[in-house]
Amino acid sequence: MVISLLQELVRFHSTRLWTPVRFPLMSETLLTIEDAARCLPALVDGVHEKGEAVVLLKSGRPIARIVPVKAREELTKDLVAFLREWRLKYPQPDDQLAEAIEESRSTIHSPRDPWE
């Protein structure tokens, strides 16, 4: 039922020149691929400036998503936060992890010198 409603909204809006469909509970814009092709530079600028994703639709179905690229600093902060949270959940490595590490190390062979 939700998909059919989305399809009807997209069909209604696709008759106009680049009228994005926005839903208040979602931070994504829905556009047909035809509308996106007509205004790709403006679309990309909007994604970059607003930080919102755009979902591209073909025949009323989502086929692709255009998302902003996070800055390297944001990615680093996210990784550090994840590792800190993980460390609080799992303060000590378990025996199974240690065994898996040792097993992986034993399967790796050092490179052979081609001159020997």
C-alpha positions in Angstrom: 0.0 0.0 0.0 2.8 2.4 0.9 4.6 1.6 -2.4 1.5 2.2 -4.5 1.0 5.6 -2.7 4.6 6.5 -3.5 4.2 5.5 -7.1 1.1 7.6 -7.4 2.8 10.6 -5.9 5.8 10.2 -8.2 3.5 9.9 -11.3 1.7 13.0 -10.2 4.8 15.0 -9.7 6.7 13.6 -12.7 4.4 15.6 -15.0 6.0 18.8 -13.9 9.6 19.9 -14.5 11.7 18.7 -11.6 9.3 18.8 -8.7 10.8 16.8 -5.9 8.6 14.7 -3.7 9.4 15.2 0.0 8.0 13.3 2.9 8.0 14.9 6.3 9.2 11.8 8.1 12.0 11.1 5.7 15.1 13.1 4.9 15.1 11.9 1.3 13.8 13.4 -1.9 12.2 11.2 -4.5 12.8 12.0 -8.2 12.3 10.2 -11.4 15.5 9.5 -13.4 14.1 11.7 -16.2 13.7 14.7 -13.8 17.2 14.1 -12.3 18.7 14.0 -15.8 17.2 17.4 -16.6 18.7 19.1 -13.7 21.7 16.9 -12.6 24.1 19.8 -11.7 21.5 21.6 -9.5 20.5 18.3 -8.0 24.1 17.4 -7.0 24.6 20.9 -5.6 21.5 20.6 -3.5 22.6 17.2 -2.2 26.0 18.6 -1.3 24.7 21.8 0.3 21.7 20.4 2.2 23.2 17.0 3.1 20.0 15.2 2.1 19.8 12.1 0.0 17.9 11.8 -3.2 16.3 8.5 -4.3 15.9 8.0 -8.1 12.9 6.2 -9.3 12.3 4.3 -12.6 8.7 3.3 -13.3 7.8 4.3 -9.7 10.4 2.0 -8.2 13.6 3.1 -6.3 16.7 2.2 -8.3 19.5 4.4 -7.0 20.3 6.8 -4.2 22.5 10.0 -4.4 24.0 10.8 -1.0 26.4 13.4 0.2 30.0 12.3 0.9 31.0 12.8 4.4 34.1 14.8 5.1 37.1 12.8 6.3 36.9 14.4 9.8 33.3 13.2 10.2 34.3 9.7 9.1 37.1 9.7 11.6 34.9 10.9 14.4 32.3 8.2 13.5 34.9 5.5 13.6 36.4 6.7 16.9 32.9 6.8 18.5 32.2 3.3 17.2 35.4 1.9 18.5 34.9 3.5 21.9 31.4 2.1 22.1 32.6 -1.3 21.0 35.4 -1.3 23.6 32.8 -0.6 26.3 30.7 -3.5 25.2 33.6 -5.9 24.8 36.3 -4.8 27.1 38.4 -8.0 26.8 39.0 -10.0 23.6 37.7 -13.5 24.0 39.6 -16.8 23.5 37.7 -17.5 20.2 39.0 -14.2 18.7 42.5 -14.9 19.8 42.3 -18.4 18.3 41.0 -16.9 15.0 43.8 -14.5 14.9 46.4 -17.2 15.4 44.8 -19.4 12.8 44.8 -16.6 10.2 48.4 -15.9 11.0 49.4 -19.5 10.5 47.7 -19.6 7.0 49.6 -16.6 5.8 52.9 -17.5 4.3 55.7 -15.0 3.9 56.5 -14.1 0.3 59.0 -16.3 -1.4 62.1 -14.7 -2.7 62.0 -15.3 -6.5 65.9 -15.2 -6.6 66.4 -18.1 -4.3 
